[in-house]
Amino acid sequence: MFSKKEYKKRLNKTKQSMMQYGIEVLVVSNPSNMCYLTGYDAWSFYVHQAVVVFIDEKEPLWIGRGMDSKGAEQTTWMHPQNVINYPDEYVQSTIKHPMDYVAEVLLEKGKGERKIGVEMDAFYYTAKCHERMLYELPDAELKDASGIVNWVRLIKSKKEISYMRNAGYIVEQAMKAAYDNIEAGTRENDVAAAIYSAQMHGSEDFGGDYPSMAPMIPTGEQTASPHLTWSDKRYEDGDLVTIEIAGCYRRYNVPMARTMSLGKADPKVLEVGKVIMEGIDETLQYIQPGFTAQEINNVWAGTIAKYGYEKEARIGYSIGLSYPPDWGEHTISLRQHDNSILEPNMVFHLMPGMWFDNFGVSITESFLVTDKGVELLTSFDREIYQKGIS
C-alpha cells in the first residue's frame, strides 16, 4: 500500500520513540500498528500474532500462525526470512501459547535479557499473553509500551491523507444509503445491509473496505445510547434515528454521524441539533495548529453552555488506520486535561453528540488539521433530516 521508503521512515520514527522510553525490543500486538509498520493486512487478529521491532536491526519480524505466513509474505515489505510462523498446535491450546513461541524466538536471537516493550493496553495483548511472556523471559525487563506506535501514527503522510479522502467519499455514500432506505415499514437490518453495500462498493474508481466498527443505528428511545446497532424491528412514522458509520479505504477509517426523523422531529430534538451544529461551527472555525486538545474542547463547552447544556464526555479523538473493534488511534482526545498540541496532517473525529434520558442527537465531522485551520473530509448536510417534510 505504501513505498518501502515510507515503511522504513515509520520504523525509524518508532525506534526513536523506543530509545526515549528505554526499550530495546518492541513486541507489537495491535493489528493497526502491525499494518502500519509492515503492511500486513489480514483478518487473522483473532489468534495471537506479533511484529517484533529490534532497536539494532534493520527489519522487524512478523510472527504468526502458519496458515497466515503466506499472507504476511504477500502484504509486507519485509524479506521472507523475517516472516516466522508457529505450528497450529499453539492455536487456542490449553497447553501451549503463541507467546511461548514468540519468547522462544527472542531467546534464540539472544534477546532474553533485554528491555522488551509490550502493548499492555492493546485489545489483542491479553493477560495470558503477559503471563506467558513473564514466565518464558525471566531475565528480561518487560515494559509497558502501549502507545509508542500509536503516537508515531498521528502525523499522516500525503498518501495516507489521500486514502482518508477516499474514505470520506465512501461514508457520504453510505449515509445517503441510510437516508434513502430508512422508511416506515422497513426493517432495521435491511438498512444496515444497504449501508454495508455502499461501504463495500465505494465508487467506480475505488472500492471500500470493511470499517472498524459496525453501523450504529439506534431508533427511538434507544438513541439515548449511541453504540447500539440494529435489530429486525420495522421503523415507524415518527421514529428518531441516529446513524454513526464510517467509510474505509485500505484500512483508513473516516467516521460520520447524522440524525434523522421519520416525519417532523420533536422540537426538543431540533433545539439540541441547532446547539450542536453551532458548537461544531464555532469549534471548527477556532482550530489552528498549535492549539491544545483541551482548548478546542473549551470552545465547544463554552458554546453549548450559553444554552444551558454541558457534556462530560470527550468531543473527539484522533483517527486513521484501524482494525476492529475501534476506529480511534487511542492517542489525543479532545477533552479537559488533554494538553496535546494539534499539528498539521493530524486527523480527528469531532463527535460532540449529546444524549439524554429518552433520546440523543449525533452530528459529527472528521477533519484534517492544515497549516491554516481544518479541512473537512466529508461534505454532508448537518441539519436533522426530517424525512417527508419539505
C-alpha positions in Angstrom: 0.0 0.0 0.0 3.0 2.3 0.6 6.6 2.5 -0.6 9.3 0.7 1.2 10.8 4.1 1.9 7.7 5.2 3.8 7.7 2.0 5.8 11.3 2.5 6.8 10.6 6.0 7.8 7.8 4.8 10.1 10.2 2.1 11.5 12.9 4.7 12.2 10.4 7.0 14.0 9.3 4.1 16.1 12.9 3.3 17.0 13.4 6.9 18.1 10.4 6.6 20.4 11.8 3.2 21.7 15.1 5.0 22.6 13.2 7.7 24.5 11.4 5.0 26.6 14.5 2.8 27.1 13.1 -0.1 25.0 15.4 -2.3 23.0 12.8 -4.8 21.7 9.2 -3.9 20.9 6.5 -6.6 20.6 3.6 -5.1 18.6 0.3 -6.9 19.0 -2.2 -4.3 17.8 -3.0 -5.2 14.2 -3.3 -1.5 13.3 0.3 -1.0 14.4 1.4 -4.2 12.7 -0.1 -3.0 9.4 1.4 0.5 9.9 4.9 -0.8 10.3 4.9 -3.7 7.8 1.8 -3.5 5.6 0.4 -6.8 7.0 -3.3 -6.9 6.3 -5.5 -9.9 7.1 -8.4 -10.9 9.3 -6.1 -13.0 11.5 -6.1 -11.0 14.6 -8.5 -13.4 16.3 -5.4 -15.5 17.0 -2.2 -14.2 18.6 0.4 -12.6 16.3 3.1 -10.0 16.6 5.5 -7.8 14.8 8.8 -7.5 16.7 11.0 -4.4 16.3 14.6 -4.5 17.3 16.4 -1.3 18.1 19.6 -2.5 16.4 18.2 -4.5 13.4 17.1 -3.2 10.0 13.9 -5.2 9.6 11.3 -6.4 12.1 10.0 -9.9 12.4 6.4 -11.0 11.7 5.4 -13.9 13.9 2.1 -15.6 13.4 0.1 -18.6 12.6 1.5 -20.9 10.0 -1.5 -20.6 7.6 -1.2 -16.8 7.7 2.5 -16.7 6.8 1.9 -16.5 3.1 -0.4 -13.6 3.7 2.5 -11.9 5.5 4.9 -12.6 2.7 2.4 -11.1 0.2 1.4 -8.0 2.0 4.5 -6.9 3.9 7.7 -5.2 2.6 9.9 -7.5 4.7 12.3 -10.2 3.5 10.6 -13.7 3.6 13.2 -14.9 6.1 11.8 -12.4 8.6 8.3 -14.0 8.4 8.2 -16.6 11.1 5.2 -18.9 11.8 4.2 -21.1 14.7 2.6 -24.5 14.3 -1.2 -24.8 14.7 -0.8 -26.7 18.0 -0.2 -23.3 19.6 -3.7 -22.0 18.4 -6.2 -21.8 21.3 -4.4 -24.5 23.2 -4.6 -25.2 26.9 -1.1 -26.5 26.9 0.9 -24.1 24.6 0.5 -20.4 23.9 1.7 -18.3 20.9 3.6 -16.0 23.2 5.6 -19.0 24.4 6.7 -19.2 20.7 7.4 -15.5 20.5 9.6 -15.8 23.6 11.4 -18.8 22.2 12.3 -16.7 19.1 13.6 -13.9 21.2 15.7 -16.3 23.3 17.1 -17.9 20.2 18.1 -14.4 19.0 19.9 -13.6 22.3 17.3 -11.1 23.4 16.3 -12.8 26.6 17.9 -10.2 28.9 16.9 -7.0 27.1 14.3 -4.3 27.8 11.2 -5.5 26.0 8.2 -3.3 25.4 4.8 -4.9 25.1 1.4 -3.3 24.2 -0.3 -4.0 27.6 -3.4 -1.9 26.8 -4.0 -3.3 23.3 -7.2 -5.3 22.9 -5.1 -8.1 21.4 -2.5 -8.5 24.1 -4.3 -10.5 26.8 -3.5 -11.2 30.5 -2.5 -14.7 29.4 0.0 -13.2 26.8 1.7 -11.2 29.5 1.7 -14.1 31.9 3.5 -16.3 29.3 6.0 -13.6 28.4 6.9 -13.1 32.1 7.3 -16.8 32.6 9.3 -17.5 29.4 11.6 -14.4 29.7 12.5 -14.3 33.4 15.7 -12.3 32.8 14.1 -9.7 30.6 12.6 -6.4 31.7 9.1 -6.1 30.3 7.9 -2.6 30.0 4.5 -1.1 29.0 4.8 0.3 25.5 1.1 0.6 24.7 1.1 3.9 22.8 4.5 4.0 21.1 3.4 3.2 17.6 0.0 4.8 18.0 1.7 8.2 18.6 4.0 7.8 15.6 0.9 7.3 13.5 -0.6 10.7 14.4 1.1 12.7 11.6 -0.3 11.5 8.3 1.7 11.3 5.0 0.2 12.7 1.7 -0.7 9.2 0.6 -2.5 8.4 3.9 -4.4 11.6 3.6 -5.5 10.7 0.1 -6.7 7.4 1.4 -8.8 9.2 4.0 -10.3 11.5 1.5 -11.4 8.4 -0.4 -12.9 7.0 2.9 -14.7 10.3 3.3 -16.4 10.0 0.0 -17.4 6.4 0.9 -19.0 7.4 4.1 -21.0 10.1 2.3 -22.4 7.4 0.0 -23.2 5.1 3.0 -25.0 7.9 4.8 -27.0 8.6 1.7 -27.9 4.9 1.5 -29.1 5.1 5.1 -31.3 8.2 4.4 -32.7 6.6 1.3 -33.6 3.3 2.9 -35.0 4.3 6.3 -38.7 4.2 5.8 -41.8 3.3 7.9 -42.2 -0.5 7.5 -38.5 -1.1 6.6 -36.6 -3.4 8.9 -33.5 -2.0 10.7 -31.3 -4.9 9.5 -32.2 -4.1 5.8 -31.0 -0.6 6.4 -27.8 -2.0 7.8 -27.4 -4.1 4.7 -27.8 -1.1 2.5 -25.1 0.8 4.5 -22.8 -2.2 4.2 -23.4 -2.4 0.5 -22.4 1.2 0.0 -19.4 0.9 2.2 -18.1 -2.1 0.3 -18.9 -0.7 -3.2 -17.1 2.6 -2.6 -17.1 4.2 -6.1 -16.5 3.3 -9.7 -12.9 4.4 -9.2 -12.1 2.7 -5.9 -13.6 0.1 -3.7 -14.3 0.2 0.0 -13.0 -1.9 2.9 -14.8 -3.2 6.0 -14.9 -0.4 8.6 -13.5 -1.0 12.1 -17.0 -0.7 13.7 -20.4 -1.9 12.7 -23.1 0.6 11.8 -24.6 2.1 14.9 -28.2 3.0 14.1 -30.3 3.1 17.3 -34.0 4.1 17.0 -36.5 5.9 19.2 -35.6 6.0 22.9 -32.5 3.8 22.1 -30.9 6.9 20.6 -30.1 7.8 24.2 -27.4 5.2 23.9 -25.1 5.9 20.9 -23.5 2.5 20.5 -26.5 0.2 19.8 -26.6 -1.4 16.4 -29.8 -2.8 14.9 -32.5 -5.5 15.2 -35.1 -6.8 12.8 -37.7 -4.3 14.1 -39.5 -2.2 11.5 -39.4 1.5 11.5 -42.5 3.5 12.3 -43.7 7.0 11.5 -42.2 9.5 14.0 -39.1 7.4 14.8 -35.9 9.3 15.6 -32.8 7.6 14.3 -29.1 8.3 14.9 -26.6 7.0 12.4 -22.9 6.6 13.1 -20.9 4.9 10.4 -17.6 5.1 8.6 -16.1 4.8 5.2 -12.9 2.8 5.0 -10.3 2.7 2.3 -7.2 0.5 2.7 -7.9 0.3 6.4 -8.1 4.1 6.8 -11.4 5.0 8.5 -13.4 8.2 8.3 -16.5 8.2 10.5 -19.6 10.4 10.4 -22.8 10.6 12.4 -26.1 12.2 11.5 -29.6 12.3 13.0 -32.9 11.9 11.1 -36.6 11.7 11.9 -39.4 9.9 10.0 -41.6 12.9 9.8 -41.4 16.0 11.9 -38.9 15.8 14.7 -39.7 16.8 18.3 -39.0 20.5 19.0 -36.6 19.5 21.7 -34.6 17.3 19.3 -34.4 20.2 16.8 -33.3 22.6 19.6 -30.5 20.2 20.6 -29.5 19.8 17.0 -29.1 23.5 16.5 -27.0 23.8 19.6 -24.7 21.0 18.4 -24.4 22.5 15.0 -23.5 25.9 16.4 -20.9 24.2 18.6 -19.4 22.4 15.7 -19.2 25.6 13.6 -17.6 27.5 16.4 -15.1 24.7 17.2 -14.1 24.1 13.6 -13.5 27.8 13.0 -11.3 28.0 16.1 -9.0 25.1 15.4 -5.4 26.0 14.4 -2.1 24.1 14.6 -0.5 24.8 18.0 -3.8 24.7 20.0 -4.2 22.0 22.6 -7.0 19.4 22.7 -8.2 21.0 25.9 -8.5 24.5 24.3 -10.6 23.0 21.5 -12.9 21.3 24.0 -13.3 24.5 25.9 -14.6 26.3 22.8 -17.3 23.6 22.4 -18.2 23.7 26.1 -18.4 27.5 26.1 -20.7 27.5 23.1 -23.3 25.0 24.4 -23.1 26.5 27.9 -24.8 29.6 26.5 -27.9 27.4 26.0 -27.7 25.7 29.4 -26.0 22.5 28.2 -22.9 20.7 29.2 -21.2 17.5 28.2 -18.8 15.4 30.3 -17.5 13.0 27.7 -14.8 13.9 25.2 -15.8 15.6 22.0 -13.3 13.9 19.6 -10.3 11.8 19.1 -7.6 11.1 16.5 -8.4 8.6 13.7 -6.6 6.9 10.9 -5.6 3.3 10.1 -7.5 0.9 12.2 -8.9 -2.6 12.6 -11.9 -3.8 14.6 -13.2 -3.2 17.2 -12.4 0.5 17.1 -11.5 3.3 14.6 -9.8 5.5 17.1 -6.0 5.8 17.3 -6.0 5.9 21.2 -3.8 9.0 21.4 -5.2 12.5 21.5 -8.7 13.1 22.9 -10.5 16.5 22.6 -11.3 16.9 26.2 -10.4 18.6 29.5 -6.9 17.9 30.8 -5.5 16.8 27.4 -2.8 19.2 26.6 -1.6 17.5 23.5 -0.9 20.0 20.7 -2.5 19.7 17.3 -0.2 19.7 14.3 -0.8 19.8 10.6 -1.7 16.5 9.0 -3.3 15.1 12.1 -6.9 13.8 11.6 -9.7 13.8 14.1 -13.3 12.7 14.5 -15.2 15.6 16.1 -18.1 13.9 17.7 -20.0 16.3 20.0 -23.2 14.3 20.3 -25.5 14.7 23.3 -27.6 12.0 24.9 -30.4 12.4 27.4 -32.8 10.0 29.2 -35.0 9.2 26.3 -33.3 10.5 23.1 -30.0 11.5 21.7 -28.7 13.6 18.8 -25.5 12.7 17.0 -23.9 15.0 14.4 -20.2 14.6 13.8 -17.4 15.6 11.4 -14.0 14.2 10.5 -11.4 16.8 9.8 -7.7 17.2 8.8 -5.6 19.8 10.6 -4.0 22.0 8.0 -1.4 24.8 8.2 -4.2 27.4 8.4 -7.1 25.5 10.1 -9.1 22.4 9.1 -10.2 20.6 6.0 -13.4 18.6 6.3 -13.1 15.1 4.9 -16.9 14.9 4.1 -19.5 17.3 2.7 -22.9 16.2 4.0 -25.7 18.4 5.4 -25.6 18.5 9.2 -29.3 19.5 9.6 -31.5 16.9 11.3 -33.1 15.3 8.3 -36.9 15.2 8.7 -37.9 12.7 6.0 -41.1 13.5 4.3 -41.1 17.2 5.5 -40.4 19.6 2.7 
